[in-house]
């Protein structure tokens, strides 16, 4: 069995139609913070179940329902989600297979000591000349296959 997870971050209050289309058909969505406003998560929930964390721009009463970090288990894999990778404690817990972060707006896939580090980049307003992106993660018992998707956009 395969689980397809959509990973989005740094929407900063903007959910682009390209992002919605890019997430269509996923089994679960992870939002790695800097949501921007509560309507973003509501819209994502119309696509698939959502796990979201709070980023550094998420303030106000609505944001208190989201944790700073989240350890989740999907398809037999442990996935740790935090907004800023620089705040990662040296060992978030044994057995973590995937660490998802946002904040930098720079998409990145890296494997270190058997752990997949995935930053989907930013799907919100363009920052500098960085691309507008999100990621998908195909998860099976044997493997995790990440992919960055460039959404184009202005």
MDAnalysis code that builds the backbone (N, CA, C; Angstrom):
import MDAnalysis as mda
import numpy as np

u = mda.Universe.empty(462, n_residues=154, atom_resindex=np.repeat(np.arange(154), 3), trajectory=True)
u.add_TopologyAttr("name", ["N", "CA", "C"] * 154)
u.add_TopologyAttr("resid", np.arange(1, 155))
u.add_TopologyAttr("resname", ["UNK", "UNK", "UNK", "UNK", "UNK", "UNK", "UNK", "UNK", "UNK", "UNK", "UNK", "UNK", "UNK", "UNK", "UNK", "UNK", "UNK", "UNK", "UNK", "UNK", "UNK", "UNK", "UNK", "UNK", "UNK", "UNK", "UNK", "UNK", "UNK", "UNK", "UNK", "UNK", "UNK", "UNK", "UNK", "UNK", "UNK", "UNK", "UNK", "UNK", "UNK", "UNK", "UNK", "UNK", "UNK", "UNK", "UNK", "UNK", "UNK", "UNK", "UNK", "UNK", "UNK", "UNK", "UNK", "UNK", "UNK", "UNK", "UNK", "UNK", "UNK", "UNK", "UNK", "UNK", "UNK", "UNK", "UNK", "UNK", "UNK", "UNK", "UNK", "UNK", "UNK", "UNK", "UNK", "UNK", "UNK", "UNK", "UNK", "UNK", "UNK", "UNK", "UNK", "UNK", "UNK", "UNK", "UNK", "UNK", "UNK", "UNK", "UNK", "UNK", "UNK", "UNK", "UNK", "UNK", "UNK", "UNK", "UNK", "UNK", "UNK", "UNK", "UNK", "UNK", "UNK", "UNK", "UNK", "UNK", "UNK", "UNK", "UNK", "UNK", "UNK", "UNK", "UNK", "UNK", "UNK", "UNK", "UNK", "UNK", "UNK", "UNK", "UNK", "UNK", "UNK", "UNK", "UNK", "UNK", "UNK", "UNK", "UNK", "UNK", "UNK", "UNK", "UNK", "UNK", "UNK", "UNK", "UNK", "UNK", "UNK", "UNK", "UNK", "UNK", "UNK", "UNK", "UNK", "UNK", "UNK", "UNK", "UNK", "UNK", "UNK", "UNK"])
u.atoms.positions = np.array([
    [0.838, -1.195, 0.000],
    [0.000, 0.000, 0.000],
    [0.876, 1.249, 0.000],
    [0.496, 2.222, -0.800],
    [1.236, 3.482, -0.849],
    [0.345, 4.610, -0.348],
    [0.967, 5.523, 0.399],
    [0.295, 6.728, 0.870],
    [0.976, 7.912, 0.207],
    [0.188, 8.795, -0.382],
    [0.752, 9.979, -1.038],
    [0.432, 11.195, -0.178],
    [1.484, 11.851, 0.299],
    [1.350, 12.995, 1.199],
    [1.744, 14.266, 0.454],
    [0.901, 15.277, 0.532],
    [1.230, 16.588, 0.003],
    [1.852, 17.423, 1.109],
    [2.942, 18.109, 0.809],
    [3.635, 18.909, 1.826],
    [3.754, 20.332, 1.309],
    [3.248, 21.267, 2.119],
    [3.199, 22.669, 1.737],
    [3.678, 23.497, 2.923],
    [4.229, 24.656, 2.649],
    [4.702, 25.529, 3.719],
    [4.692, 26.968, 3.252],
    [4.760, 27.855, 4.219],
    [4.954, 29.288, 3.967],
    [3.950, 29.833, 2.951],
    [2.678, 29.543, 3.182],
    [1.630, 30.093, 2.332],
    [1.381, 31.570, 2.658],
    [1.684, 31.983, 3.869],
    [1.551, 33.391, 4.273],
    [0.202, 33.986, 3.855],
    [-0.865, 33.199, 4.022],
    [-2.200, 33.688, 3.728],
    [-2.640, 33.554, 2.289],
    [-1.806, 32.969, 1.422],
    [-2.137, 32.820, 0.002],
    [-2.111, 31.345, -0.389],
    [-3.282, 30.816, -0.750],
    [-3.342, 29.466, -1.291],
    [-3.609, 29.579, -2.785],
    [-2.568, 29.395, -3.547],
    [-2.652, 29.530, -5.004],
    [-3.471, 28.377, -5.607],
    [-4.226, 28.672, -6.670],
    [-4.935, 27.594, -7.376],
    [-3.980, 26.493, -7.849],
    [-2.760, 26.870, -8.229],
    [-1.760, 25.878, -8.662],
    [-1.400, 24.929, -7.525],
    [-1.377, 25.443, -6.300],
    [-1.087, 24.590, -5.138],
    [-2.256, 23.643, -4.882],
    [-3.470, 24.161, -4.973],
    [-4.641, 23.300, -4.786],
    [-4.653, 22.173, -5.817],
    [-4.379, 22.510, -7.065],
    [-4.328, 21.480, -8.118],
    [-3.196, 20.486, -7.849],
    [-2.047, 20.989, -7.394],
    [-0.904, 20.120, -7.114],
    [-1.130, 19.161, -5.961],
    [-2.063, 19.503, -5.092],
    [-2.366, 18.651, -3.938],
    [-3.556, 17.725, -4.180],
    [-4.260, 17.932, -5.275],
    [-5.424, 17.103, -5.580],
    [-5.006, 15.636, -5.686],
    [-5.741, 14.787, -5.003],
    [-5.474, 13.352, -5.051],
    [-4.549, 12.827, -3.970],
    [-3.972, 13.713, -3.138],
    [-3.124, 13.217, -2.046],
    [-4.008, 12.627, -0.954],
    [-3.418, 11.754, -0.138],
    [-4.146, 11.116, 0.958],
    [-4.115, 11.942, 2.235],
    [-3.102, 12.786, 2.364],
    [-2.914, 13.597, 3.571],
    [-2.090, 14.821, 3.189],
    [-2.294, 15.925, 3.904],
    [-1.516, 17.139, 3.669],
    [-0.828, 17.550, 4.949],
    [0.440, 17.909, 4.836],
    [1.195, 18.485, 5.955],
    [1.482, 19.932, 5.595],
    [1.126, 20.850, 6.505],
    [1.487, 22.265, 6.337],
    [2.559, 22.564, 7.379],
    [3.759, 22.942, 6.925],
    [4.909, 23.125, 7.814],
    [5.056, 24.555, 8.328],
    [3.942, 25.249, 8.507],
    [3.966, 26.537, 9.191],
    [4.014, 27.755, 8.299],
    [3.826, 28.912, 8.952],
    [3.589, 30.194, 8.286],
    [2.357, 30.069, 7.388],
    [1.288, 29.641, 8.026],
    [-0.004, 29.452, 7.371],
    [-0.549, 30.804, 6.913],
    [-0.553, 31.778, 7.821],
    [-0.964, 33.134, 7.477],
    [-2.369, 33.510, 7.896],
    [-3.309, 32.600, 7.692],
    [-4.685, 32.837, 8.134],
    [-5.427, 31.497, 8.161],
    [-6.459, 31.377, 9.017],
    [-7.103, 30.078, 9.226],
    [-7.802, 29.522, 7.996],
    [-8.229, 30.369, 7.084],
    [-8.927, 29.895, 5.891],
    [-8.058, 29.001, 5.016],
    [-6.751, 29.138, 5.132],
    [-5.838, 28.296, 4.340],
    [-6.015, 26.826, 4.716],
    [-6.007, 26.536, 6.004],
    [-6.166, 25.143, 6.448],
    [-7.566, 24.640, 6.119],
    [-8.574, 25.493, 6.254],
    [-9.938, 25.098, 5.881],
    [-9.993, 24.669, 4.419],
    [-9.359, 25.434, 3.537],
    [-9.341, 25.099, 2.109],
    [-8.579, 23.806, 1.855],
    [-7.465, 23.611, 2.548],
    [-6.690, 22.379, 2.383],
    [-7.489, 21.163, 2.843],
    [-8.293, 21.330, 3.886],
    [-9.104, 20.215, 4.404],
    [-10.165, 19.764, 3.401],
    [-10.513, 20.616, 2.461],
    [-11.455, 20.203, 1.424],
    [-10.784, 19.260, 0.417],
    [-9.449, 19.222, 0.444],
    [-8.692, 18.340, -0.449],
    [-8.387, 17.007, 0.229],
    [-7.899, 17.072, 1.476],
    [-7.489, 15.867, 2.209],
    [-7.352, 16.230, 3.691],
    [-7.265, 15.218, 4.573],
    [-6.994, 15.519, 5.986],
    [-5.677, 16.286, 6.112],
    [-5.610, 17.208, 7.086],
    [-4.456, 18.096, 7.229],
    [-3.844, 17.985, 8.616],
    [-2.520, 17.940, 8.649],
    [-1.747, 18.141, 9.866],
    [-0.975, 19.432, 9.650],
    [-1.170, 20.405, 10.544],
    [-0.494, 21.695, 10.383],
    [0.183, 22.094, 11.681],
    [1.283, 22.806, 11.540],
    [1.968, 23.372, 12.692],
    [2.030, 24.887, 12.522],
    [2.351, 25.551, 13.605],
    [2.433, 27.013, 13.617],
    [3.842, 27.446, 13.217],
    [3.910, 28.492, 12.401],
    [5.189, 29.089, 12.029],
    [5.368, 30.414, 12.744],
    [6.470, 31.072, 12.490],
    [6.788, 32.311, 13.205],
    [5.862, 33.474, 12.865],
    [5.140, 33.434, 11.732],
    [4.198, 34.513, 11.429],
    [2.775, 34.195, 11.872],
    [2.562, 32.990, 12.366],
    [1.217, 32.586, 12.777],
    [0.950, 33.030, 14.207],
    [0.165, 34.104, 14.333],
    [-0.154, 34.642, 15.651],
    [-1.661, 34.877, 15.708],
    [-2.125, 35.274, 16.842],
    [-3.552, 35.469, 17.018],
    [-4.203, 34.227, 17.584],
    [-5.436, 34.397, 17.991],
    [-6.167, 33.293, 18.633],
    [-6.253, 32.056, 17.749],
    [-6.505, 32.243, 16.465],
    [-6.683, 31.103, 15.567],
    [-5.463, 30.198, 15.536],
    [-4.269, 30.753, 15.692],
    [-3.025, 29.984, 15.548],
    [-2.714, 29.123, 16.767],
    [-3.348, 29.399, 17.904],
    [-3.041, 28.646, 19.129],
    [-3.431, 27.173, 19.038],
    [-4.311, 26.826, 18.106],
    [-4.716, 25.418, 17.975],
    [-3.630, 24.561, 17.313],
    [-2.623, 25.207, 16.730],
    [-1.568, 24.472, 16.040],
    [-0.314, 24.406, 16.901],
    [0.296, 23.224, 17.005],
    [1.523, 23.103, 17.804],
    [2.738, 23.657, 17.059],
    [3.833, 23.863, 17.784],
    [5.088, 24.308, 17.175],
    [5.766, 23.177, 16.396],
    [5.571, 21.944, 16.862],
    [6.136, 20.770, 16.201],
    [5.108, 19.652, 16.283],
    [5.311, 18.642, 15.460],
    [4.403, 17.498, 15.483],
    [5.155, 16.256, 15.054],
    [5.027, 15.194, 15.852],
    [5.545, 13.888, 15.479],
    [4.347, 13.061, 15.043],
    [4.391, 12.602, 13.816],
    [3.264, 11.831, 13.303],
    [3.746, 10.512, 12.711],
    [2.810, 9.589, 12.590],
    [3.118, 8.271, 12.038],
    [2.133, 8.008, 10.906],
    [2.662, 7.873, 9.699],
    [1.849, 7.584, 8.532],
    [2.489, 6.441, 7.758],
    [1.673, 5.468, 7.388],
    [2.139, 4.308, 6.606],
    [3.363, 3.648, 7.230],
    [3.396, 3.599, 8.541],
    [4.499, 2.941, 9.224],
    [5.775, 3.752, 9.337],
    [5.735, 5.004, 8.922],
    [6.915, 5.873, 8.997],
    [6.684, 6.979, 10.023],
    [7.748, 7.344, 10.737],
    [7.690, 8.457, 11.678],
    [8.137, 9.726, 10.963],
    [7.288, 10.744, 11.035],
    [7.555, 12.023, 10.366],
    [7.505, 13.119, 11.419],
    [8.585, 13.873, 11.525],
    [8.670, 14.972, 12.481],
    [8.559, 16.280, 11.704],
    [7.632, 17.139, 12.119],
    [7.372, 18.392, 11.404],
    [7.700, 19.562, 12.323],
    [8.497, 20.504, 11.822],
    [8.792, 21.742, 12.530],
    [8.941, 22.833, 11.487],
    [8.836, 24.067, 11.900],
    [8.880, 25.148, 10.912],
    [10.306, 25.498, 10.499],
    [11.160, 25.770, 11.464],
    [12.519, 26.234, 11.185],
    [13.503, 25.130, 11.557],
    [14.161, 24.558, 10.571],
    [15.101, 23.461, 10.808],
    [16.196, 23.852, 11.788],
    [16.541, 25.138, 11.845],
    [17.585, 25.587, 12.774],
    [17.193, 25.385, 14.240],
    [15.903, 25.200, 14.516],
    [15.455, 24.984, 15.892],
    [15.399, 23.499, 16.252],
    [15.787, 22.630, 15.327],
    [15.750, 21.193, 15.579],
    [16.721, 20.822, 16.680],
    [16.212, 20.124, 17.651],
    [17.085, 19.605, 18.704],
    [17.934, 18.502, 18.075],
    [19.105, 18.258, 18.623],
    [20.050, 17.332, 17.997],
    [19.458, 15.959, 17.712],
    [18.554, 15.470, 18.553],
    [17.944, 14.170, 18.336],
    [16.472, 14.254, 18.715],
    [15.588, 14.496, 17.733],
    [14.174, 14.634, 18.065],
    [13.545, 13.323, 18.525],
    [14.233, 12.232, 18.356],
    [13.734, 10.934, 18.794],
    [14.250, 9.849, 17.883],
    [14.544, 8.712, 18.463],
    [15.039, 7.595, 17.663],
    [13.935, 7.104, 16.734],
    [14.339, 6.644, 15.588],
    [13.384, 6.057, 14.659],
    [12.692, 7.034, 13.737],
    [13.091, 8.296, 13.748],
    [12.488, 9.272, 12.840],
    [13.017, 9.003, 11.437],
    [12.106, 8.851, 10.492],
    [12.517, 8.586, 9.120],
    [12.529, 9.821, 8.248],
    [11.643, 10.792, 8.582],
    [11.499, 11.987, 7.757],
    [11.386, 13.202, 8.671],
    [12.116, 14.260, 8.339],
    [11.983, 15.544, 9.028],
    [11.547, 16.563, 7.994],
    [10.367, 17.154, 8.230],
    [9.796, 18.155, 7.329],
    [9.933, 19.521, 7.986],
    [10.416, 20.491, 7.220],
    [10.524, 21.854, 7.730],
    [10.155, 22.830, 6.628],
    [10.017, 24.099, 6.989],
    [9.733, 25.161, 6.037],
    [10.662, 26.320, 6.330],
    [10.109, 27.516, 6.443],
    [10.751, 28.743, 6.889],
    [11.707, 29.382, 5.888],
    [12.590, 28.621, 5.284],
    [13.628, 29.214, 4.422],
    [13.095, 29.631, 3.047],
    [11.933, 29.106, 2.673],
    [11.347, 29.321, 1.341],
    [12.166, 28.650, 0.241],
    [13.181, 27.880, 0.613],
    [14.038, 27.213, -0.376],
    [13.752, 25.710, -0.360],
    [13.237, 25.159, -1.463],
    [12.965, 23.727, -1.499],
    [14.259, 22.925, -1.427],
    [14.190, 21.821, -0.667],
    [15.404, 21.021, -0.514],
    [15.040, 19.597, -0.111],
    [15.738, 18.654, -0.713],
    [15.648, 17.245, -0.344],
    [17.057, 16.803, -0.005],
    [17.209, 16.227, 1.187],
    [18.537, 15.800, 1.625],
    [18.380, 14.546, 2.476],
    [19.331, 13.648, 2.392],
    [19.344, 12.459, 3.255],
    [20.636, 12.483, 4.052],
    [20.485, 12.401, 5.364],
    [21.637, 12.396, 6.261],
    [21.455, 11.265, 7.262],
    [22.422, 10.361, 7.308],
    [22.396, 9.236, 8.246],
    [21.061, 8.499, 8.232],
    [20.523, 8.262, 7.040],
    [19.290, 7.502, 6.896],
    [18.011, 8.281, 7.147],
    [18.113, 9.572, 7.430],
    [16.937, 10.415, 7.658],
    [16.735, 11.313, 6.444],
    [15.498, 11.372, 5.961],
    [15.148, 12.255, 4.857],
    [14.765, 13.613, 5.434],
    [15.445, 14.670, 4.983],
    [15.114, 16.049, 5.342],
    [14.426, 16.662, 4.131],
    [13.207, 17.167, 4.327],
    [12.424, 17.689, 3.213],
    [11.877, 19.068, 3.547],
    [12.222, 20.033, 2.726],
    [11.653, 21.375, 2.813],
    [10.919, 21.599, 1.490],
    [9.582, 21.773, 1.541],
    [8.833, 21.926, 0.296],
    [9.000, 23.293, -0.362],
    [9.712, 24.206, 0.285],
    [9.819, 25.569, -0.222],
    [8.571, 26.346, 0.136],
    [8.310, 27.419, -0.561],
    [7.164, 28.276, -0.274],
    [6.141, 28.197, -1.398],
    [4.871, 28.024, -1.001],
    [3.783, 28.024, -1.971],
    [3.003, 29.331, -1.921],
    [3.450, 30.275, -1.108],
    [2.752, 31.551, -0.947],
    [3.336, 32.636, -1.827],
    [3.295, 33.872, -1.339],
    [3.839, 34.986, -2.124],
    [5.327, 34.772, -2.421],
    [5.730, 35.140, -3.629],
    [7.138, 34.971, -4.009],
    [8.029, 35.831, -3.118],
    [9.138, 35.267, -2.722],
    [10.132, 35.966, -1.916],
    [11.432, 35.991, -2.706],
    [11.942, 37.185, -2.924],
    [13.155, 37.344, -3.728],
    [12.936, 36.663, -5.075],
    [13.866, 35.846, -5.518],
    [13.706, 35.147, -6.798],
    [13.538, 33.640, -6.581],
    [13.125, 33.270, -5.367],
    [12.948, 31.854, -5.055],
    [11.725, 31.293, -5.771],
    [11.766, 30.004, -6.109],
    [10.634, 29.400, -6.824],
    [9.407, 29.247, -5.913],
    [8.255, 29.080, -6.521],
    [7.004, 28.781, -5.824],
    [6.827, 27.266, -5.931],
    [6.869, 26.582, -4.791],
    [6.911, 25.120, -4.823],
    [6.089, 24.496, -3.697],
    [5.833, 23.217, -3.851],
    [5.356, 22.343, -2.793],
    [5.994, 20.986, -3.059],
    [5.728, 20.034, -2.184],
    [6.342, 18.715, -2.348],
    [5.296, 17.627, -2.181],
    [5.607, 16.469, -2.722],
    [4.834, 15.276, -2.417],
    [5.806, 14.227, -1.892],
    [5.258, 13.344, -1.106],
    [6.043, 12.270, -0.517],
    [5.239, 10.987, -0.677],
    [5.766, 10.068, -1.460],
    [5.129, 8.763, -1.604],
    [5.751, 7.836, -0.570],
    [4.899, 7.293, 0.292],
    [5.365, 6.498, 1.422],
    [4.852, 5.074, 1.293],
    [5.793, 4.130, 1.336],
    [5.451, 2.712, 1.428],
    [6.187, 2.157, 2.641],
    [5.906, 0.932, 2.983],
    [6.622, 0.324, 4.119],
    [8.131, 0.283, 3.872],
    [8.513, 0.137, 2.610],
    [9.920, -0.021, 2.274],
    [10.657, 1.288, 2.022],
    [9.944, 2.331, 1.590],
    [10.654, 3.497, 1.079],
    [9.816, 4.768, 1.221],
    [10.493, 5.903, 1.145],
    [9.837, 7.207, 1.009],
    [10.457, 7.894, -0.210],
    [9.585, 8.377, -1.104],
    [10.063, 9.010, -2.333],
    [9.556, 10.446, -2.380],
    [10.452, 11.408, -2.130],
    [10.060, 12.815, -2.162],
    [10.194, 13.405, -3.564],
    [9.382, 14.429, -3.833],
    [9.487, 15.146, -5.097],
    [9.062, 16.590, -4.872],
    [9.852, 17.517, -5.401],
    [9.523, 18.949, -5.365],
    [8.765, 19.281, -6.651],
    [7.692, 20.048, -6.518],
    [6.893, 20.472, -7.665],
    [6.950, 21.990, -7.786],
    [7.433, 22.471, -8.935],
    [7.481, 23.898, -9.202],
    [6.108, 24.326, -9.703],
    [5.502, 25.309, -9.027],
    [4.153, 25.742, -9.368],
    [4.137, 26.898, -10.343],
    [5.320, 27.382, -10.717],
    [5.374, 28.557, -11.598],
    [4.858, 29.768, -10.837],
    [3.920, 30.472, -11.379],
    [3.316, 31.595, -10.664],
    [4.108, 32.871, -10.829],
    [3.475, 33.972, -10.374],
    [4.094, 35.306, -10.531],
    [5.114, 35.593, -9.473],
])
